[in-house]
Amino acid sequence: MSRRWVLHIDMDAFFASVEQLTRPALRGRPVLVGGISGRGVVAGASYEARALGARSAMPMFQAKALVGFSGVVVAPRHAVYAAASRKVFELVKQEAGVIEQLSIDEAFMEPAELVGASEDQVRAWAQQLRAKIRQHTGLPSSIGCGGGKQAAKIGSGMAKPDGVYVIPPERQAEILGPLPVRKLWGVGPVAEVKLARVGVETIADFAALEPREVESVLGKAVGVALWEVARGNDTSPVMPRAEAKSVGAEYTYPKDLVSKAHMDQAIERAFVKAIARLRRDGRGARTVSVKLKLSDFHTESRSHSFVYPTEDEQALRHAVGLLVRYPDEVGPIRLVGVSFSNLEYPSQEMLFPELLPVKPVVVKEEDYETGVRSAQTSHAEVTVVDDAVAESTSLGQWFSTQDVSHPEFGHGWIQGAGHGIVTVRFETRASEKSFIKTFPVDDPLLEPADPLVSLDWPEVFATSDHDE
């Protein structure tokens, strides 16, 4: 059979790279994407910020301390990231054909023209694709190449930043064997601990186990499949993924939860897993749900819908906290779940949340994961305001890094506000030179702007959610 080549492309520091692309003044500076109030966690960090120790999923206050005064915290602009993602993966499809997009910034591909290709030919093809993406979008990417999905995904991590790494099938054991077993896609912290108990630390250690040992540690289905991959037997096909309607996590406990402390731990466990899946998906959620299965097997689900999709951790966590009920209210609890549904890429109404009325919206319960509808279901009314909206209250209608426009100076973003004035830097992706202007905070000519304008890609408006 001809040699198979699977490639995995991963956009480098995607959120931060898009911010630096559309706001040239941020290029070369440590950039953190996340809650501008300092609460929550980092959604994205530029390589300049990573060099100082900051990283995604780190508490924002900790990351800000690491980057110091040279760092810039930017409020997430998911409409812009979604538009950039669409353009990137349209280019990838043009070159590779069928792709399996994993999230907003990564995908697998298996180009037909690379079947039986040499290592050098694969490397040249990947470099050409990266150059095309850079030419048409200005964004950096890394590509891993191997005989299967696992090798390709690990290879893209080894290629970062802004490079290509090829793992020939005949050298896969040599290259991957010494790596920590956690590097395998599918081996999480729990599996890592279980494998460590039997002396497995590296991928080579895992591959050397006997099938019966694998089954006893990780189970027959998932465990043996991962073991086969570790041994180089990775035949999983590259195919388009069906778009998830919801993401979430739920856990059944061997003993019923009867205390508030144990319930809080269970909610936190489900929330952390659910929001991690939401981040990987790349969309925002309109609806938050908390599911409880009681000791008598009755199921209760409570839901809240926002007026716009969000993936802001503080807003989602607050909603979950107000939806949850405790054993002293409903009795012993055996299952706890958190889910996010009505997933969407941001639309026009999300761009200016500070202009929207803050009003509770109650929705009927929808099917939640594999949960059962219950006649006992109740619904909570929850008012949630995200970080940007909360901060804008103290600055009039403005918040830091918000997109604005002025009829004379064009498109810009807010660098700061206070003492009755607002400072704006005017620039877009195509700006050769940016400039700063200061205005009264109530200047009628200064208006909130569509963040997509900062991309300076006219074709974006023909394919964005604005037309829906």
Buried (B, 14 or more C-beta within 10 A) or exposed (E): EEBBBBBBBBBBBBBBBBBBBBBBBBEEBBBBBBBBBBBBBBBBBBBBBBEBEBBBBBBBEBBBEBBEEEBBBBBBBBBBBBBBBBBBBEBBBEBBEBBBBBBBBBBBBBBEEBEEBEBEBBBEBBEEBBEBBEEEBBBBBBBBBBBBBBBBBBBBBBBBEBBBBBBBBEBBBEBBBEBEBBBBBEBEEEBBEBBEEEEBBBBBBBBBBEEEBBBBBBBEEEBBBBBBBBBBEBEEEBEEEEEBEBBBBBEEBEEBBBEEEBBBEBBBBBBBBBBEBBBBBBBBBBBBBBBBBBBEEBBBBBBBBBBBBBBBBBBBBBBBBBBBBBBEEBBEBBBBBBBBBBBBBBBBEBBBBBEEEEEEEEBEBBEBBEBEEBEEBEBBEBEBBBBBBBBBEEBBBBBBBBBBBBEEBBBBBBBBBEEEEBBBBBBBBEBEEBEEBEBEBEBEEBEBBBBBBBBBBEEBBEEBBBEE
